């Protein structure tokens, strides 16, 4: 567990290939150069490929819960 006070979140979105907005704990960044947009697009695509949903996600959560209890 990570104490709430130590959690850091990063949220972002790519807006029509001209702008990436990224929010973190203390600021919102608006990034508009092509190289940075490509970097963030690659990162989000990598996250999407690694993500699991529905039953698969439930199985991952159950496996982690079992490992914590062991």
SEKOL-418549 format. One line per field, with one value per residue (C-alpha): residue number from 0; residue in three letters; chain; x, y, z. Coordinates in steps of 0.2 Angstrom, whole numbers. Example, Ala and Ser with C-alpha at 12.3 -4.5 7.8 and 13.67 -1.06 7.14 Angstrom:
REM SEKOL-418549
k = c(0	1)
r = c(ALA	SER)
c = c(A	A)
x = c(62	68)
y = c(-22	-5)
z = c(39	36)
This chain:
REM SEKOL-418549
k = c(0	1	2	3	4	5	6	7	8	9	10	11	12	13	14	15	16	17	18	19	20	21	22	23	24	25	26	27	28	29	30	31	32	33	34	35	36	37	38	39	40	41	42	43	44	45	46	47	48	49	50	51	52	53	54	55	56	57	58	59	60	61	62	63	64	65	66	67	68	69)
r = c(UNK	UNK	UNK	UNK	UNK	UNK	UNK	UNK	UNK	UNK	UNK	UNK	UNK	UNK	UNK	UNK	UNK	UNK	UNK	UNK	UNK	UNK	UNK	UNK	UNK	UNK	UNK	UNK	UNK	UNK	UNK	UNK	UNK	UNK	UNK	UNK	UNK	UNK	UNK	UNK	UNK	UNK	UNK	UNK	UNK	UNK	UNK	UNK	UNK	UNK	UNK	UNK	UNK	UNK	UNK	UNK	UNK	UNK	UNK	UNK	UNK	UNK	UNK	UNK	UNK	UNK	UNK	UNK	UNK	UNK)
c = c(A	A	A	A	A	A	A	A	A	A	A	A	A	A	A	A	A	A	A	A	A	A	A	A	A	A	A	A	A	A	A	A	A	A	A	A	A	A	A	A	A	A	A	A	A	A	A	A	A	A	A	A	A	A	A	A	A	A	A	A	A	A	A	A	A	A	A	A	A	A)
x = c(0	6	0	-12	0	13	3	7	-5	-2	-16	-15	-23	-18	-29	-30	-11	-7	-8	-4	-10	-3	-8	2	2	6	4	-5	7	2	14	13	30	29	43	34	17	25	33	17	7	20	18	-1	-1	11	0	-16	-7	-2	-19	-32	-51	-66	-63	-45	-43	-53	-41	-25	-33	-38	-20	-12	-24	-20	-1	-3	-12	1)
y = c(0	18	31	43	57	49	44	53	53	57	60	65	65	68	81	79	76	94	95	83	89	81	84	79	83	101	107	104	104	108	101	104	100	85	75	76	71	56	51	52	43	29	28	28	15	4	6	1	-14	-20	-16	-30	-27	-36	-55	-54	-39	-47	-62	-51	-43	-60	-67	-51	-53	-71	-67	-54	-65	-79)
z = c(0	-3	9	2	5	-5	-20	-36	-51	-69	-81	-99	-115	-134	-142	-161	-164	-160	-141	-126	-109	-94	-76	-61	-43	-45	-63	-79	-94	-112	-124	-142	-151	-163	-154	-137	-144	-153	-136	-127	-140	-139	-120	-121	-134	-124	-109	-119	-126	-108	-100	-96	-94	-88	-83	-86	-75	-61	-63	-61	-45	-38	-41	-32	-18	-15	-16	-3	9	7)
